[in-house]
């Protein structure tokens, strides 16, 4: 049969399996061909489950704070269908586990929407960690909310905006909603987590309550932290001791916490996160596309710094949810210019597989991706080139031909085995297009809001 089995990527070469009995038991029923390569599936450790991707609904890449208003153009669609397409698109690339940061800001809808998202994950067959959104500060301007944008908006635009400013449920109501979701859905394939969106959107009371609840219930936390330069400036104002030191003081930092982005983290903060066992999820394409910068992954002390994972954040390099390309981008960005690599292939695949599984609370997972390695090496003159070199330079989603999650074959030869992806996508697009009249009316306000946000932060940053 001559199938390659790469069980410890970056640390040991692939073994050659001449017969089915040489494979892990869960793979023995799977149809394989000579030249296939099998490895543990990487994890998409931070995402938002965009069935309709951001560019498709007109949220054009920009600086993070200027881009955020564009999310108002997200079409109103069925949460189940949106998640089904997002998870199906990911599974077709050979990735069977994801951290889903849910986008709803209405706690009254959270339980129903979470149930729909979890049902979609189950129908596709993937593993899912669900980060339930928690916030009680407005998202439009860090330094005082939407009132700060009023001088930069017309009266008509301000009237339209002010009518949509949300009110937030109490801290206890929000935490109770998370527990309700967890009580109804936690399973070997589903993990429900607290999802404070970011400290700039949370009061101290909310952050402290989450830290206490996480310790009480043993529940994980997944949070954005220090993504953009403007977040760094504002959080330094709000927390003179430093946001990371504050989070440590309230008991927020622990092995139960994963933080996304961390682009603006300082060396001392990285060391503290490492001491507390926190995981850092890097999202290189999103950070480049939204002009946040490059996370300091290469500078992490491998012995004392935080373990890192990799996520797509819904905005991959080619906007195609290809985690394999995302891994390559991170590997190249963090390669530095020395004669010896600091960040090795072993570090990268540990991040994508082992640390990713910690982030989604699935350390015992036995999920496998099957790769058409023969296609990757069709022109090779030697058969003994390190498989990691081939994967890191050439692997992309189109070479993923199979996916097995918890013993179930959920993707075969590029097609999903449990859902009709094409039909789901067509139905979702029909729902989105039915919402076009409302979106067309919203677009002028969104453009005005983005322009006001740019002007506000330009003056604000200059003053800082």
C-alpha positions as CSV (number, residue, x, y, z in Angstrom):
1,X,0.0,0.0,0.0
2,X,2.9,2.4,0.8
3,X,1.1,5.0,2.7
4,X,3.1,7.5,4.8
5,X,2.0,7.9,8.4
6,X,3.4,11.2,9.9
7,X,2.3,10.9,13.6
8,X,4.8,13.4,15.0
9,X,5.2,16.1,12.4
10,X,8.5,18.1,12.6
11,X,10.0,15.7,15.1
12,X,10.1,12.3,13.4
13,X,9.9,11.3,9.7
14,X,6.9,9.5,8.3
15,X,6.6,5.8,8.7
16,X,5.7,3.7,5.7
17,X,2.6,1.5,6.0
18,X,2.5,-1.5,3.7
19,X,-0.8,-2.8,4.9
20,X,-4.0,-1.6,6.6
21,X,-3.0,-3.3,9.9
22,X,-0.1,-0.8,10.2
23,X,-2.5,2.1,10.5
24,X,-4.3,3.4,13.6
25,X,-7.6,1.5,14.0
26,X,-9.8,4.4,13.1
27,X,-8.1,4.7,9.7
28,X,-8.3,1.0,8.8
29,X,-11.8,1.3,7.2
30,X,-10.8,4.3,5.1
31,X,-10.0,3.9,1.4
32,X,-6.4,4.9,0.8
33,X,-4.1,5.0,-2.2
34,X,-0.3,4.6,-2.6
35,X,1.3,8.0,-2.2
36,X,-1.2,9.2,0.4
37,X,0.2,10.8,3.6
38,X,-1.7,10.8,6.9
39,X,-1.0,13.2,9.8
40,X,-2.9,14.5,12.9
41,X,-5.3,17.2,11.8
42,X,-4.3,20.8,12.6
43,X,-6.8,23.0,14.5
44,X,-8.2,26.4,13.4
45,X,-7.7,27.9,16.9
46,X,-9.5,31.2,16.3
47,X,-12.3,32.1,13.9
48,X,-15.7,33.7,13.5
49,X,-17.6,31.3,11.3
50,X,-18.4,33.6,8.4
51,X,-20.6,31.6,6.0
52,X,-20.8,34.8,4.0
53,X,-17.3,36.1,4.1
54,X,-16.6,39.7,5.0
55,X,-15.5,40.9,1.5
56,X,-18.6,39.3,0.1
57,X,-20.8,41.6,2.1
58,X,-18.6,44.6,1.4
59,X,-16.5,44.9,4.5
60,X,-13.3,45.8,2.7
61,X,-10.0,45.3,4.5
62,X,-8.8,48.4,6.4
63,X,-7.2,49.2,9.8
64,X,-9.1,47.2,12.4
65,X,-11.1,50.0,14.0
66,X,-12.1,51.4,10.6
67,X,-13.0,47.9,9.3
68,X,-15.3,47.0,12.3
69,X,-18.2,49.3,11.2
70,X,-18.4,47.2,8.0
71,X,-19.6,44.3,10.0
72,X,-22.9,46.1,10.2
73,X,-23.4,44.9,6.6
74,X,-23.4,41.3,7.5
75,X,-26.6,39.9,6.0
76,X,-29.4,38.5,8.2
77,X,-29.3,34.8,7.6
78,X,-30.2,31.6,9.5
79,X,-27.4,31.1,12.1
80,X,-27.6,27.3,11.5
81,X,-27.1,27.7,7.8
82,X,-24.3,30.3,8.2
83,X,-22.4,28.0,10.5
84,X,-23.1,24.9,8.3
85,X,-21.4,26.7,5.3
86,X,-18.5,28.0,7.4
87,X,-17.8,24.7,9.0
88,X,-18.3,22.8,5.8
89,X,-15.9,25.1,3.9
90,X,-13.3,24.5,6.6
91,X,-13.8,20.7,6.6
92,X,-13.3,20.6,2.8
93,X,-9.8,21.9,3.4
94,X,-8.9,18.9,5.7
95,X,-9.4,20.8,9.0
96,X,-11.9,19.2,11.4
97,X,-11.7,21.3,14.5
98,X,-12.2,25.0,15.1
99,X,-12.6,27.7,17.8
100,X,-15.8,29.6,16.8
101,X,-16.0,33.1,18.3
102,X,-19.7,33.7,18.0
103,X,-20.7,37.2,16.7
104,X,-24.1,37.9,18.3
105,X,-24.2,40.8,20.7
106,X,-27.7,40.1,21.9
107,X,-27.7,37.8,25.0
108,X,-31.4,37.1,24.5
109,X,-30.6,35.3,21.3
110,X,-27.4,33.7,22.5
111,X,-28.8,30.3,23.6
112,X,-30.9,29.7,20.5
113,X,-28.1,30.8,18.2
114,X,-25.5,28.8,20.0
115,X,-27.7,25.7,19.8
116,X,-28.0,26.3,16.0
117,X,-24.2,26.7,15.6
118,X,-23.6,23.5,17.6
119,X,-26.1,21.6,15.5
120,X,-24.3,22.7,12.4
121,X,-21.0,21.5,13.7
122,X,-22.5,18.1,14.6
123,X,-24.1,17.8,11.1
124,X,-20.8,18.5,9.4
125,X,-19.0,16.3,11.9
126,X,-16.3,18.6,13.2
127,X,-15.0,19.3,16.7
128,X,-16.1,22.7,18.0
129,X,-15.1,25.1,20.8
130,X,-17.8,27.8,21.1
131,X,-16.6,31.1,22.6
132,X,-19.8,32.8,23.8
133,X,-19.5,36.6,23.4
134,X,-19.4,38.7,26.6
135,X,-19.2,42.5,26.6
136,X,-20.7,45.6,28.2
137,X,-18.8,48.5,26.6
138,X,-19.7,49.9,23.2
139,X,-17.5,48.8,20.3
140,X,-17.5,52.0,18.2
141,X,-14.8,54.0,20.1
142,X,-12.6,52.8,22.9
143,X,-12.4,56.1,24.7
144,X,-16.1,56.7,25.6
145,X,-18.2,54.9,23.1
146,X,-20.2,56.2,20.1
147,X,-20.6,59.7,21.6
148,X,-16.9,60.3,20.7
149,X,-17.8,59.9,17.0
150,X,-20.7,62.4,17.0
151,X,-18.5,65.4,16.0
152,X,-17.4,63.6,12.8
153,X,-20.9,62.6,11.7
154,X,-23.8,64.5,10.1
155,X,-27.0,64.9,12.2
156,X,-28.8,62.4,10.0
157,X,-26.0,59.8,10.3
158,X,-25.8,60.4,14.1
159,X,-29.6,59.9,14.4
160,X,-29.4,56.7,12.4
161,X,-26.5,55.4,14.5
162,X,-27.8,56.4,17.9
163,X,-30.9,54.4,17.2
164,X,-28.9,51.2,16.9
165,X,-26.7,51.6,20.0
166,X,-27.3,48.4,22.0
167,X,-27.9,48.0,25.7
168,X,-26.1,45.2,27.5
169,X,-27.5,42.7,29.9
170,X,-26.1,42.4,33.4
171,X,-22.9,40.5,34.1
172,X,-24.8,37.7,35.8
173,X,-27.3,37.4,33.0
174,X,-24.6,37.1,30.5
175,X,-22.7,34.5,32.5
176,X,-25.9,32.5,33.1
177,X,-26.5,32.4,29.4
178,X,-23.1,30.8,28.8
179,X,-23.8,28.2,31.5
180,X,-27.2,27.5,29.9
181,X,-25.5,26.8,26.5
182,X,-22.9,24.6,28.2
183,X,-25.5,22.6,30.2
184,X,-27.4,21.8,27.0
185,X,-24.5,21.1,24.6
186,X,-21.2,20.0,26.2
187,X,-20.0,16.7,24.7
188,X,-16.8,15.0,23.7
189,X,-16.9,17.0,20.4
190,X,-18.2,20.3,21.8
191,X,-16.6,22.6,24.4
192,X,-18.4,25.8,25.5
193,X,-16.1,28.7,26.7
194,X,-16.4,32.2,28.0
195,X,-15.8,34.7,25.3
196,X,-15.1,38.2,26.5
197,X,-14.5,39.9,23.2
198,X,-11.6,42.0,24.5
199,X,-10.8,44.1,27.5
200,X,-11.5,47.3,25.7
201,X,-15.1,46.1,25.4
202,X,-15.5,44.8,28.9
203,X,-15.9,46.5,32.3
204,X,-13.6,45.6,35.1
205,X,-16.6,44.0,36.8
206,X,-17.3,41.8,33.9
207,X,-13.6,40.7,33.6
208,X,-13.4,39.9,37.3
209,X,-16.7,38.0,37.2
210,X,-15.4,35.9,34.3
211,X,-12.2,35.1,36.1
212,X,-14.1,34.0,39.1
213,X,-16.6,31.9,37.1
214,X,-13.8,30.2,35.1
215,X,-12.1,29.1,38.3
216,X,-15.3,28.0,39.8
217,X,-16.5,25.9,36.9
218,X,-13.1,25.0,35.3
219,X,-14.4,26.5,32.1
220,X,-12.0,27.9,29.5
221,X,-11.8,31.5,28.4
222,X,-11.1,32.7,24.8
223,X,-10.4,36.4,24.3
224,X,-9.0,38.9,21.8
225,X,-6.1,40.9,23.4
226,X,-3.8,43.7,22.2
227,X,-4.6,43.3,18.5
228,X,-4.0,46.8,17.2
229,X,-1.7,49.7,18.2
230,X,-4.7,51.8,19.2
231,X,-5.8,49.1,21.6
232,X,-2.3,49.2,23.1
233,X,-2.5,52.9,23.6
234,X,-6.0,52.9,25.2
235,X,-5.4,49.9,27.4
236,X,-2.2,51.5,28.7
237,X,-4.3,54.6,29.7
238,X,-7.0,52.6,31.3
239,X,-4.7,50.2,33.2
240,X,-1.5,52.1,34.3
241,X,-0.2,48.8,35.8
242,X,-0.6,47.2,32.3
243,X,-3.5,45.2,31.1
244,X,-1.7,41.8,31.4
245,X,-0.6,42.6,35.0
246,X,-4.2,43.6,35.8
247,X,-5.5,40.4,34.3
248,X,-3.0,38.5,36.4
249,X,-4.0,40.3,39.6
250,X,-7.6,39.4,39.2
251,X,-6.9,35.7,38.5
252,X,-7.8,35.9,34.8
253,X,-4.5,34.4,33.6
254,X,-4.3,30.6,33.8
255,X,-3.9,27.5,31.6
256,X,-7.6,27.8,31.0
257,X,-7.1,31.0,29.0
258,X,-6.2,31.5,25.3
259,X,-5.7,35.0,23.8
260,X,-6.0,35.8,20.1
261,X,-3.7,38.1,18.2
262,X,-1.4,39.5,20.9
263,X,0.4,41.6,18.3
264,X,1.2,44.4,20.7
265,X,2.5,42.2,23.6
266,X,5.7,43.3,25.2
267,X,8.5,40.9,26.3
268,X,7.7,41.1,30.0
269,X,4.0,40.4,29.2
270,X,4.9,37.3,27.1
271,X,7.0,36.0,30.0
272,X,4.1,36.5,32.4
273,X,1.7,34.7,30.1
274,X,4.1,31.9,29.8
275,X,4.5,31.6,33.6
276,X,0.7,31.3,33.9
277,X,0.3,28.7,31.2
278,X,-1.8,30.9,28.9
279,X,-1.9,30.0,25.1
280,X,-1.5,32.7,22.4
281,X,-3.3,32.2,19.1
282,X,-1.6,33.9,16.2
283,X,-3.6,35.1,13.1
284,X,-0.9,36.3,10.7
285,X,-3.2,37.0,7.6
286,X,-5.8,38.9,9.6
287,X,-3.2,40.9,11.4
288,X,-1.7,41.9,8.0
289,X,-5.0,42.5,6.2
290,X,-6.3,44.7,9.1
291,X,-3.0,46.5,9.5
292,X,-2.3,45.4,13.1
293,X,1.2,44.2,12.5
294,X,3.1,41.0,13.0
295,X,2.8,39.2,16.4
296,X,6.1,38.7,18.3
297,X,6.1,34.9,17.9
298,X,9.7,34.6,16.9
299,X,10.7,36.5,20.1
300,X,8.9,34.1,22.4
301,X,11.3,32.2,24.7
302,X,10.6,28.5,23.9
303,X,11.2,27.5,27.5
304,X,9.4,30.2,29.4
305,X,7.1,32.0,27.0
306,X,3.5,31.1,26.1
307,X,2.7,28.2,23.8
308,X,1.1,29.4,20.6
309,X,-1.5,28.1,18.2
310,X,-2.7,29.3,14.8
311,X,-6.1,30.6,13.6
312,X,-7.6,32.0,10.5
313,X,-9.9,34.6,12.1
314,X,-12.1,34.4,9.0
315,X,-9.6,36.4,6.9
316,X,-7.0,34.0,5.5
317,X,-4.3,35.1,3.1
318,X,-6.3,34.2,-0.1
319,X,-9.7,34.6,1.7
320,X,-10.2,30.9,1.2
321,X,-10.0,29.5,4.8
322,X,-6.8,27.6,4.0
323,X,-5.0,26.9,7.3
324,X,-2.2,25.2,5.5
325,X,-1.2,28.5,3.7
326,X,-1.7,30.3,7.0
327,X,0.8,28.0,8.6
328,X,3.3,28.6,5.8
329,X,2.8,32.4,6.1
330,X,3.5,32.3,9.9
331,X,6.6,30.1,9.3
332,X,8.0,32.5,6.8
333,X,7.1,35.7,8.6
334,X,8.7,34.4,11.8
335,X,11.8,32.9,10.2
336,X,14.1,35.9,10.9
337,X,17.4,36.2,9.1
338,X,19.9,34.1,11.1
339,X,21.8,31.0,10.0
340,X,19.8,28.8,12.2
341,X,16.0,28.8,12.6
342,X,14.5,29.8,15.9
343,X,11.0,28.7,15.0
344,X,11.3,25.2,13.6
345,X,8.9,23.0,11.7
346,X,8.4,21.1,14.9
347,X,7.4,24.2,16.7
348,X,4.9,25.1,13.9
349,X,3.2,21.7,13.8
350,X,3.1,21.5,17.6
351,X,1.3,24.9,17.5
352,X,-1.2,23.8,14.9
353,X,-1.9,20.4,16.3
354,X,-1.1,20.0,20.0
355,X,-1.5,23.6,21.3
356,X,-4.6,24.0,19.0
357,X,-6.2,21.1,20.7
358,X,-5.5,22.6,24.1
359,X,-7.2,25.8,23.0
360,X,-10.4,23.9,22.0
361,X,-10.1,21.6,25.1
362,X,-9.6,18.5,23.0
363,X,-6.2,17.2,24.0
364,X,-7.2,13.6,23.6
365,X,-8.5,14.0,20.0
366,X,-7.5,11.5,17.4
367,X,-8.4,13.2,14.2
368,X,-6.5,12.7,10.9
369,X,-6.1,14.4,7.6
370,X,-5.2,12.5,4.4
371,X,-3.1,14.3,1.9
372,X,-2.4,13.6,-1.7
373,X,1.3,13.5,-1.1
374,X,2.0,11.9,-4.5
375,X,0.6,15.1,-6.2
376,X,2.8,17.3,-4.0
377,X,5.9,15.3,-5.0
378,X,5.0,14.4,-8.6
379,X,8.2,16.1,-10.0
380,X,10.6,15.1,-7.2
381,X,13.8,13.4,-8.1
382,X,14.4,12.1,-4.6
383,X,12.0,10.2,-2.4
384,X,13.7,11.0,0.9
385,X,13.2,14.8,1.2
386,X,11.9,15.7,4.6
387,X,8.1,15.6,4.4
388,X,8.0,18.8,6.5
389,X,9.8,20.7,3.8
390,X,7.3,19.5,1.2
391,X,4.3,20.4,3.4
392,X,5.6,23.8,4.5
393,X,6.4,24.9,0.9
394,X,3.6,23.3,-1.1
395,X,0.7,22.1,0.9
396,X,-2.6,23.8,0.3
397,X,-6.3,22.9,0.8
398,X,-6.6,21.4,-2.6
399,X,-4.2,18.6,-1.7
400,X,-6.4,17.5,1.3
401,X,-8.3,14.5,0.2
402,X,-9.7,13.0,3.4
403,X,-10.6,13.9,6.9
404,X,-11.4,11.6,9.9
405,X,-12.8,13.1,13.1
406,X,-13.4,10.9,16.1
407,X,-13.4,7.8,13.9
408,X,-15.9,9.3,11.4
409,X,-15.0,10.0,7.8
410,X,-16.4,13.5,7.2
411,X,-14.5,14.4,4.0
412,X,-13.5,12.1,1.1
413,X,-11.8,13.2,-2.1
414,X,-12.6,16.8,-1.4
415,X,-16.3,16.3,-0.8
416,X,-18.2,16.3,2.5
417,X,-19.8,13.0,3.4
418,X,-22.5,14.2,5.8
419,X,-24.0,17.3,4.2
420,X,-24.7,18.7,0.7
421,X,-22.3,21.7,0.8
422,X,-23.4,23.1,-2.5
423,X,-27.0,23.1,-1.6
424,X,-26.3,24.8,1.8
425,X,-24.2,27.5,0.2
426,X,-26.9,28.2,-2.5
427,X,-29.6,28.5,0.2
428,X,-27.4,30.8,2.3
429,X,-26.6,33.1,-0.6
430,X,-30.3,33.2,-1.5
431,X,-31.0,34.4,2.1
432,X,-28.2,37.0,2.0
433,X,-29.4,38.4,-1.4
434,X,-32.9,38.6,0.0
435,X,-31.5,41.1,2.6
436,X,-29.9,43.3,-0.1
437,X,-32.6,46.1,0.1
438,X,-31.8,46.6,3.8
439,X,-28.1,46.4,3.2
440,X,-28.2,49.0,0.4
441,X,-29.8,51.4,2.8
442,X,-27.2,50.7,5.4
443,X,-24.2,51.2,3.2
444,X,-24.0,55.0,3.3
445,X,-24.2,55.0,7.1
446,X,-21.5,52.3,7.3
447,X,-19.2,54.3,5.0
448,X,-19.8,57.5,7.0
449,X,-19.2,55.6,10.2
450,X,-15.9,54.2,8.9
451,X,-14.8,57.7,7.8
452,X,-15.7,59.1,11.2
453,X,-13.8,56.4,12.9
454,X,-10.7,57.0,10.9
455,X,-10.8,60.8,11.6
456,X,-11.5,60.2,15.3
457,X,-8.6,57.7,15.8
458,X,-6.2,59.9,13.7
459,X,-6.7,62.8,16.0
460,X,-6.9,60.6,19.1
461,X,-3.6,58.8,18.3
462,X,-1.9,62.0,17.5
463,X,-2.9,63.4,20.8
464,X,-1.7,60.3,22.5
